[in-house]
Structure formats: C-alpha cells, structure tokens
Amino acid sequence: MTSASIAWFRRDLRLHDNPAWASATAADATTALVVIERPLLDAAGRFRREAYLHALHALDRELRDLGGCLRVEIGRPEEIVPRVVRETGAETIHVNADVTRWSQQRDDAVDQALQHSSLPNLTRSWGTLVRPPGSVLTKAGTLSRVFTPFYNAWEKVPIDAPAVASAARVAATTSAPLPDVDGTPPPESEIVLARTIERADDYPTERDVPGSDGTTELSVALRFGTLSARHVARTLEGRGAGAAAVVRQLAWRDWYAHTTLARPDIDRVALRPEYDAIPWEVGADADLAFAAWGAGRTGYPIVDAGMRQLAETGWMHNRVRMITASFLVKDLLIDWRRGERWFRHLLADGDIPQNAGNWQWISGTGPDAAPYFRIFNPTAQSRRFDSAGSYIRQWVPELRGLDSRGIHEPSSVAPLDLAAAGITLGADYPFPIVDHAAARDETLRVYKHALETAREK
Ligand SMILES: Cc1cc2nc3c(=O)[nH]c(=O)nc-3n(C[C@H](O)[C@H](O)[C@H](O)COP(=O)(O)OP(=O)(O)OC[C@H]3O[C@@H](n4cnc5c(N)ncnc54)[C@H](O)[C@@H]3O)c2cc1C
C-alpha cells in the first residue's frame, strides 16, 4: 500500500532545507499545497502581494521539474485542508510553524476542523528561523528581554542539520490556476546569497550608507522563505567579521520572532505597558502631518527620500527606516502603531514580528529598546550617513540642484542659492512641517510626564 502526505506551504516557499517538505517526502506520494486567502492577499500592499506571487510561481516551477506541481486552493484553510486530506488520503500534513497571533489561530482552527473529521493533526516543524523559539533561553528558562545576552546564547546553540527531502512522487493536480503577477521577478534567492558572500567584508562599513547598496537585501527572500534563514547562517559561518555582522542581524530577526511568539500582541500594545500612557497626537493636524510623512513631503529631505523609496519600491534602507520611524514618533508625536501599519502595508518584506519589533524599539516601548530620550536628529543623520546627498538626490529629484551642504536642509539655504538650484520652497519642495529642536523638547516633556505619572499609579 502506498502512503500519502501533504506539505502545506505558507511562508517557507522553497524545497531546499525545508523541514516540513523534507518530512512530507518520507511518504510515497506528496501533495504540495498552498491555500491563498483572498482577503489577506487583497489587504497586502502591491509589493508584498507581487513578491508572494512571484515566490509561488518559482515554487511551482521547482515542483514541475520534479514532475508535479503546486496544488493551488483559494479559500479558508480550515475548510480546504480537511477536504484535500480526504481527497488525497494523506496520513500526515506537514507545516512549518509561524509565530504570529493570526497564524497560531489559523493553525489551531485547522487542527480543530481536522479533529472534527477524525483526520490527523498538523505536524509542525520550524523552518523560517535560524534557531527555533524555545531553543535560546536564559538560565531561568525564559526568553531574554535584552538582545545581547540573547545573541550570546543564540550563537552557541547548534544550528539544525539541513533538512533533506526524499524522492517522493509529487502530485500533479491543482484546482485553481496561480494568479498572474506583474512586475519583474526578484533575482533568484541563491544569487542574492552569493552576492551577500561576495560583499560581506564591506557590510560593516557600508551597511549604514543608504546611497550605497551595502546591505544584503535578503529580507524579502527571508520573509517568504524562498531562502532558508539557517542555510544563510550556515553559509556565512566562518567567513570573517563582515559575514558575522550579517549573521548577527539574523539574530535580531530570530529575537523579534521569539518575542512575538511570547507576546503575540506585539503590534497592538507597548511591551513596556507604561508607554501606553503617552498622549499621542490625534485629530486633523495629526492627520495632515501623518499624510505629509506618508507622501514624503515633510520638508526633511532624508525623511522624504525614505518615504518615497518605500512608496515607489516597497523597500527602504534600514538606517532610513530608523530615521523615518523616529521622525513620526518623536518629531510628530504620532502613535507608533499608525506608522507600523503604514510600513507593513507597503513593505515587500513587511511582517508583524520584524516590523512591530523594530517600531517598538524606535519608540522606546519595546524590550531592550532605545531609551526614549535618544531622539534622532534627521538633519544630523542625513549629513552623517548620506554625506554627499546621493540618496536624497535619487528619491527627491527636485533637490538635485543643491550642493552636498545644502541638500540636507533646504530651509537653511540662502534664497539666491535656492533660486540658482531652481527651487522655490513652499512650491517645489515644502518648508519643514515641524521644527526639530522644539519638537524634541516637547516629546521629552510629554514622554517624561506620561511615564512618571504611569509609574506613580
Ligand atoms: C521601523 C523599522 C521597521 C522594519 N520593518 C521590517 C519588516 O517589516 N521586515 C523586515 O524583514 N525587517 C524590518 N526591519 C528591519 C530591517 O530594516 C530590514 O530587515 C532590512 O532593512 C532589510 O534589508 P537587508 O536585507 O538588506 O538588511 P541587512 O542589513 O543586509 O540584514 C540582513 C538580514 O538581517 C535581518 N535584519 C537586519 N536588520 C534587522 C532588524 N533591525 N531587525 C530584524 N531583522 C533584521 C533581516 O532579515 C535582513 O534581511 C525594520 C526596521 C525598522 C527600523
């Protein structure tokens, strides 16, 4: 008698080093299933939707090379998975687990539906992180609330061996065509990894320079699992200080994922509860300021460059993510949750653990966050990290005529020089929507008062 299994793909869209896929192929015949939830797909911003669909098409091509194809189903997983189990006679259903509130609820609902029909439960592995939740704990057996001790322990935990698939027969039935996708497919993940290795030595010096392509750009491949995070870490191991610096960033990614599993409300509440006492700006003026931020029209060129890069490409350089997020929270005093949602909608790599984790870091509300009184000065950051202004020139073309001194702060440029550069402030480019020094003082006052009052209660 032949055995049958299902590998249900979610954010692990690859065959290489995929624990769920490898376990599923222990059966004689395997169905490679994807369930597209229309409301979720429609809610994702254009760039994430495109990245997801490109990844599904690439996975389907891999499966076709094995003589099968991706079985595409559109609808609710708790209805579809039991139906496909019945149709295929699968004895096992393999998934890589995820950490978010929503994914936990989805998997629990599917398990309940399976149980209700006396079908086998999901077999869960970890295939999206370098080291799974629960494997990196303090001596007291808890997850560290501080990154550095987490990282020191994380480094010492052996990485699991690669998951190797067997030669199962891959089912060649599908019930829906894969939705078409526009746009250029991303470079193959292995090519991005090869580029990472090639340029790793420069990473520590280049990674903070938004005008260079000094970061790895691995985030979208990791978001959809077209690359295995642990494969990346294994490949970079022993390749010098630059490669080690990249791996350290993967530890941040793991830490935010482990934190999210422990605190699935990470996108909703301040992980330091007293910070939820901050009276964020609301109302018409705050809405106008938020709109100017989203449109890249704040009058702070580095902020505007970042927000336009995000809107036009679905990606933003990490240094600029920090500057723009800090500007929203600390200069405009707008609730970090509004910014988090805006980013998550637009980012191709947007996901709750990394996005909410980083927003809480910037806002001072998360574990091991930047202290609230450390406030980025956008102009100083711009001068330091985009000294020649090349990043600003790329994304804010109306400022191209300014020299590398004036481009960081057009409002301080002499009228004659502005005219020579063809710029009329207030018409071609906005005046600053807020005065940074005054905003900084006000934020410090508001944070301090709210925190002291909350702690006294
Ligand atoms: C406000 C804000 C929001 C963010 N939102 C997201 C998000 O939704 N999704 C996301 O993947 N990253 C997010 N990041 C983290 C980081 O900015 C991106 O991972 C990085 O810019 C992606 O580019 P890269 O792959 O070239 O990074 P590299 O610098 O080359 O880093 C390599 C990999 O390490 C991981 N990494 C790097 N920095 C961080 C970090 N600070 N936190 C967690 N992991 C990190 C990523 O997986 C990244 O691909 C956010 C950062 C900030 C400040």
The ligand as a MOL file (V3000), in Angstrom:
LIG
                    3D

  0  0  0     0  0            999 V3000
M  V30 BEGIN CTAB
M  V30 COUNTS 53 58 0 0 0
M  V30 BEGIN ATOM
M  V30 1 C 10.9540 50.8470 11.6770 0
M  V30 2 C 11.5260 49.5670 11.0910 0
M  V30 3 C 10.6780 48.6400 10.5010 0
M  V30 4 C 11.2080 47.4450 9.9860 0
M  V30 5 N 10.3370 46.5300 9.4010 0
M  V30 6 C 10.8170 45.3570 8.9440 0
M  V30 7 C 9.9530 44.3940 8.3620 0
M  V30 8 O 8.7390 44.5680 8.3000 0
M  V30 9 N 10.5110 43.2430 7.8710 0
M  V30 10 C 11.8420 43.0030 7.9470 0
M  V30 11 O 12.2970 41.9440 7.4820 0
M  V30 12 N 12.6940 43.8800 8.5190 0
M  V30 13 C 12.2140 45.0520 9.0130 0
M  V30 14 N 13.0810 45.9570 9.5750 0
M  V30 15 C 14.4890 45.5710 9.8000 0
M  V30 16 C 15.4600 45.9850 8.6860 0
M  V30 17 O 15.3070 47.3290 8.3760 0
M  V30 18 C 15.3040 45.1540 7.4180 0
M  V30 19 O 15.3260 43.7910 7.7250 0
M  V30 20 C 16.4500 45.4500 6.4630 0
M  V30 21 O 16.4690 46.8180 6.1270 0
M  V30 22 C 16.2980 44.6290 5.2070 0
M  V30 23 O 17.3320 44.9260 4.3210 0
M  V30 24 P 18.5400 43.9160 4.1260 0
M  V30 25 O 18.0330 42.5460 3.8930 0
M  V30 26 O 19.4110 44.4980 3.0650 0
M  V30 27 O 19.2410 44.0050 5.5530 0
M  V30 28 P 20.6860 43.5880 6.0420 0
M  V30 29 O 21.2480 44.7230 6.8030 0
M  V30 30 O 21.5120 43.0660 4.9310 0
M  V30 31 O 20.4220 42.4400 7.1060 0
M  V30 32 C 20.3580 41.0500 6.7720 0
M  V30 33 C 19.1020 40.4670 7.3220 0
M  V30 34 O 19.1020 40.5670 8.7450 0
M  V30 35 C 17.7810 40.8420 9.2270 0
M  V30 36 N 17.7620 42.1520 9.8730 0
M  V30 37 C 18.5530 43.2040 9.6210 0
M  V30 38 N 18.2610 44.2300 10.4480 0
M  V30 39 C 17.2550 43.8100 11.2250 0
M  V30 40 C 16.4920 44.4000 12.2720 0
M  V30 41 N 16.7120 45.6420 12.7010 0
M  V30 42 N 15.5040 43.6720 12.8300 0
M  V30 43 C 15.2600 42.4080 12.4310 0
M  V30 44 N 15.9450 41.8000 11.4530 0
M  V30 45 C 16.9150 42.4800 10.8590 0
M  V30 46 C 16.8760 40.8680 8.0140 0
M  V30 47 O 16.3010 39.5930 7.8590 0
M  V30 48 C 17.8400 41.1800 6.8830 0
M  V30 49 O 17.3890 40.7100 5.6380 0
M  V30 50 C 12.5910 47.1730 10.0860 0
M  V30 51 C 13.4270 48.1230 10.6750 0
M  V30 52 C 12.9140 49.3120 11.1650 0
M  V30 53 C 13.8320 50.3010 11.8150 0
M  V30 END ATOM
M  V30 BEGIN BOND
M  V30 1 1 1 2
M  V30 2 1 2 3
M  V30 3 2 2 52
M  V30 4 2 3 4
M  V30 5 1 4 5
M  V30 6 1 4 50
M  V30 7 2 5 6
M  V30 8 1 6 7
M  V30 9 1 6 13
M  V30 10 2 7 8
M  V30 11 1 7 9
M  V30 12 1 9 10
M  V30 13 2 10 11
M  V30 14 1 10 12
M  V30 15 2 12 13
M  V30 16 1 13 14
M  V30 17 1 14 15
M  V30 18 1 14 50
M  V30 19 1 15 16
M  V30 20 1 16 17
M  V30 21 1 16 18
M  V30 22 1 18 19
M  V30 23 1 18 20
M  V30 24 1 20 21
M  V30 25 1 20 22
M  V30 26 1 22 23
M  V30 27 1 23 24
M  V30 28 2 24 25
M  V30 29 1 24 26
M  V30 30 1 24 27
M  V30 31 1 27 28
M  V30 32 2 28 29
M  V30 33 1 28 30
M  V30 34 1 28 31
M  V30 35 1 31 32
M  V30 36 1 32 33
M  V30 37 1 33 34
M  V30 38 1 33 48
M  V30 39 1 34 35
M  V30 40 1 35 36
M  V30 41 1 35 46
M  V30 42 1 36 37
M  V30 43 1 36 45
M  V30 44 2 37 38
M  V30 45 1 38 39
M  V30 46 1 39 40
M  V30 47 2 39 45
M  V30 48 1 40 41
M  V30 49 2 40 42
M  V30 50 1 42 43
M  V30 51 2 43 44
M  V30 52 1 44 45
M  V30 53 1 46 47
M  V30 54 1 46 48
M  V30 55 1 48 49
M  V30 56 2 50 51
M  V30 57 1 51 52
M  V30 58 1 52 53
M  V30 END BOND
M  V30 END CTAB
M  END
